[in-house]
Amino acid sequence: MAGESICRSASLLELAELVGGRVESGGGMEPAKVMIFGAAPLTEAGPGLITLVDKAERLEAAQQSGAAAAVAPEGLPASRLPVIRVADPHMAFAKIICYFRPPRLPRRQGIHPTAVIAPSARLAEDVEIGPYVTIGEDVEIGQRATIHAGVRIMDGVKIGPEVTIFPNAVLYENTVVGPRCIIHAGAVIGAYGFGYVNQQGRYRLAAQLGNVVLGADVEIGACTTIDRGTYGSTVIGEGTKIDNLVMIAHNCRIGRHNMICAQVGIAGSTITGDHVIMAGQVGVKDHVQIGDGAVLGAMSGVIADVPPGARMVGIPATPEWEQRLKQVAWTKLPEMRQEFKRLQATVARLGQELEALRQLMGQKPPDSDRAVA
């Protein structure tokens, strides 16, 4: 049964057939006689296990690990280990792991009796609603959607087919979730934007009349927050993947197939193109436009528009080549500082020697007449 601990074994030849690969018998043993009892990454590999070698420099570590065999790509050098050669080693290794450790697939139980569902909510066929879920008025949930325990779905939310929302996520009113989206635990979609008006020394909450729209196949990481638009929508484009602990502010329009890594913060009204990558802890100021295919390196501080295809790093973010020149200069600063001190000492010494020479020759120092006048 899926999810149970299962003791399995397979010959190397059987595993090769499972992943559509071919066997190279590094030790000379017949593939059908090499028995495998589990799969593990290289750092945990040992006797009886098959491991993954995706780079030539990891071959030696695999051979010393005691692993029984390895999955490797075509073109990698020959190994003393028996190897299953495949075009995509990561996909093949994942399939082998699933053979030995089948994923725990939850049983579909329909609507849990503790769920609170408003009378006007419309749920399609085969929807899974977990314990203590609350669903507001006029909510629509598409076919085969799965809503895990403790999720809060407020009024007017529309959820497409085959969406999965993990425990304790919150969807504020009028949020739209496209087909096949995944929203992980603790995410908050549609909270008020950080917008205030200062009136007579006191802050008053600005208009919060918009919503959030997620395109198809978007994934939202755990504890990520996406604020609603002020008047319109904050939009996350189709296929975009957002990591844990990301903050996207009001009125942003994130393009299709972006990759946004952990702890990124994007200020309001920012617009990104398609296939943009933001590495961890990138910070983007408000009203910035980032072009298609741009890559923002980790901890970049983006304060101006980024052209398409640019690779930006640093604070403030500048083109990668420029930042490399700066880093080279930084490494030379101690040496340059010592050289500067030596030059200062030399200039001071030469000044003293010149003054002594003038006095010896009876010359007046420069500007002495002007000073007397």
N, C-alpha and C positions, 0 to 999 in steps of 0.2 A: 504494500500500500504506500502511496506517495507520502513522504514525510517521515516514515519509519526508518530506523537505523537498519541498514541492510548489509549483510556480509556477502561480498561478491568477489569473484576472481575471474580473470580472463587471460587467455594466451595473448601474446603480442600480436599474433596473426589476427585474432578476433578483433582486437582493438584497431588494428590497421584497417580492417574491413568496415568497422563502425564509422571511421572518420574518412574513409576513401583515400587512404595513404598507402605507401609501399614501405616494406621493411628492409633495412640494411642490418645484417647480423654482424655487429662489430666484434663480438666475441666468438664467432663461428658456430654458435648454437642454432639449432633449428627454431624458427620463429614460433612454431606451434608448441615448443617445449619451454619457452620462456614465459613463466607465469607471473602475472601482475595482480597484486592484491589491493592496490589503492593508487591514488595520484596526489602529488604534493608539489608546491613550488620549490625552486632550487634550494632555498634556505631551510626547507624542512624535509628535503629528500633523504631517502635511506633505503635499506634493503627491501626488496619486494615491491617498491613503488616506481611509478613512472613519473618523470618530471618534464619540465619545459626548458628548452634551450633555444632562445630566439636570436642570439648573437654569438659570433665565433669566440669572443673572449670569455664566454661562460662555459665553453666546452670542458675546460680543464676542471673547473669546479664541479661540474656534473659528474665527471669521471671519478673524482675523489670523494663524492658524496656517498658512494655505495649504492646509488639508485640502480634498479634493474634495467631501466631503459629510459629513453627520452623521446619527446616529440620535437622535431626540428624542421626548419624550412628547407626547401630545395636550395642547393647551392652552398650550403654550409659545409665546411671541411669534414672529412670522414672522422669517425669517433671510434674509440675502443668499446663504447657502449652500443648495444643494439638500439637502433633509431627508427622511428616511424617518420618518413619524409612526407610533408604535406605542403600545399601552397600557402595556407593560412594557419600557422602553428597555434595562435591564440584561440581561434575558433575551434580547432580540433581538440586542444587541451581542455577547453571548457566543456566540450561534449563528453570527453572521457571522465572529467570530474563528475558530471551529472550522471554518468553511468554508475560510478561507485558511490556517489552521494546524491541520490535523487532529490530535487528541490521539494520543499514542503509546500504543497499546493493546498490552500484552504478549501474545505468543503463548502459548497454553495448551499446556504441554508435559507435564502430568501430574506424576509424582513423580520428582524428580531423583535420580540414582543415589547422590549423596553424602548424602542425607537418612538419618538414623538413626531408625527407627520401631520402637517396642516391639511384640512379637508380639501383645499383648492390645489394642492400639489399634484402633479401628474407624473407618474412613474411608469416607464415602459416595461416590457417583458424582461424577465430574468434579471431583475435588478437586485443586488445584494446590499442590504442595509444592516449594519452591525449594531451592537448594544449601545444604548444611550445617544444615538444620533438624533439631532433635532433638525427638522426640515420645515422652512417657513412657507408662507402663502405664495401661491403662483409659481412655485419652483417646478422646473421641468428636468427630468433625469432620463437620459437615453438608455437604449438597450444594453444589457450586460455591463452596466456600470457597477462598480464596487465601492461602497462608502464604508470605511472602517469605523471602529468604535469611537464615540465621543466627538465626531465631526459636527460642526455647527454650520448649517447652510441657511442663510437668511433669505428674506423675501425676494422674489423675482429672479433668483439665480437660474441660469440655464446651463445644463451639463450635458455634453454630447455623449454618444455611444462609446462603450468600452473604456470609459474614464475610470481611473483608480485614484481614490483619495484616502490617504493613510490617517491613522488616528490623530484626533485633536486638532486637525486643520480647521481654519475658520474662513468661510467665504461670505464676505459682506454682501449687502443687497445689490441685485442687478448684475453681479459678476457673470461673465459668459465664459464657459470652458469648452474648448473645441474637442473633436473626437480624439480618443486615445491618449489624452493628456494624463500625466502622472503628477500628483501633488503629494509631497511627502509630509511626514508627521510634523505638526506644529507650525506649518506655513500659514501666513495670514494674507489673504488676497482681498484688496479693496478697502483697507483701512483709510482713514482720513489722511490727506496729504499734510505736510508740515508747512501750512500756509496761514499767516496771521496778518491782521491789519492793526497798526498802532493808532489808537484813538485816545487822545488826551492822556498819554503815558501808560495806557493799558492795552494789552494785546487781546484782540477779538478774533475768533476763528473765522477765516475766510470761507468763501463758498466751497462746499464739498458735494457737488451735484453730479459728478461723473461716475464712472465705473471702471472696471478692468476687463479687458477682453484677451483671452488666451487663444491663439490659433491652434490648429491641429498638431498633435504629436509634440506638444510642449511638455517639458519636465521641470518641475519646481522643487528645489531641494528643501531639506528639513529646516525649519525655523527661518525660512526666507520670507521677506515681506515685500509686497508690491502695493503701492498706494493708488487709490482711485484718482481719476482726473478731476480737475477743478469744475469744469463744465462739460467736457467731453470724456473720451476714454483714454486710459493708459493701455497701450497695446503691446503684446508680446507676440512676435511673428511666428509663423508656422515652423515647427522643427527646432526651435531654440531650446537649448538645455542650460538650466540655471542651477548652480551648485548650492550647497547649504550656506546659510548665514549671509545671504546677499540682500541688499537693500536697493529697491528701485522706486524712485520718488514719483510724484504725481505728474501726469501729462507726458511721461516718456513714451517714445515709440521705438521699440526694439525690433530690429529687422528679422528676417527669416534665417534660421540655422545659425544663430549666434551661439558661442560657447562662453559662458560667464562663470568664472571660477569663484571659489569661496571668499567671502568677506569683501567682495566688490561693493562699492557704494556709488550709485548713479544719481546725481541731483536732478531736480525737476526739469521737464521740457527738453531733455536730451533726446536726440534722434540718432539711431545707428542704422547702417546699411545691412546688407546680407553678408553672412559668413564672417562676421566680426568675432575676434577672440579677445577676451579680457582675462588675463592671468590673475592670480590671487592678490587681493588687497588693492586692486586698482581703484583710484578715486577719480570721479569725473564731475566737473563743475556743471552748473545749470546752463541750459540753452546752448549746449555744444552739439555739433554734428560730426559724426564719425563715419567715414566712407566705407564702401563695400570692401571686404577682405582685409581691413586693417587689423593689426595685431598690437595689443597693448601689453607690454611686459609687466611682470609682477611688481606691485607697489608703485606703478606709474601714477603721476599726478597730472591729469589731463585738464588744462585750463584754456585750451583753444581748439578750434576745429581741426580734425585729423583727415587728411586726404585719403582717397581710396588706395588700398594696398600698402599703406605706410606701416612701418614697424617702429613703434615708439617705446622708449624706456626712460626712467628717471623722473625726478621732481625738480622743476616742471618737466613734463614729458617732451622729449626731443627725439629726432630720428636716431635710430640705433647706431648708425655710423658716427654721428656727432657725439653720442654719449660714450662710445668707445674711445674716441680721441680725448675726451675729458677725463676718462678713467686713467688713461695712460699718463696724462699730465698730473693727475692726483698722485699717482705712485711716485712721481719724480719730485714732488714738492719738498720732502725732507732734504733731498740732495740739493735742490735749487735754493732752499733756504740757507743751507750751509755755504753754498757758493756765493750767495748774496752777502752773507756776513763777511766772508773773506774779501769780497770786492769792497765792501764798506771800510774794512780795516786797511786795505791797500790804499784806497782813496784818501783816508784820513792820514795815513803815514806820508803819502806823497805830498799832501797839503802842508804837513809840518816841515818836511824837508824843503819844500819850495819857500816857505816863510823863513826858514833858517838861512837859506841861500840868499834871499833878498836882504836880510839883515846884514849878512856877511859882506855883501856888495854895496851896502849903503843905500839901497833903493827903498823908496816909500812903497808901502803896500797899496794895492789898487783902491781907488776911491778915497784915498786919504785927503787929497786936496779938496774934493767935494765935501768931505766931512768937515774940514776946517772952515770952508766957505759957509 
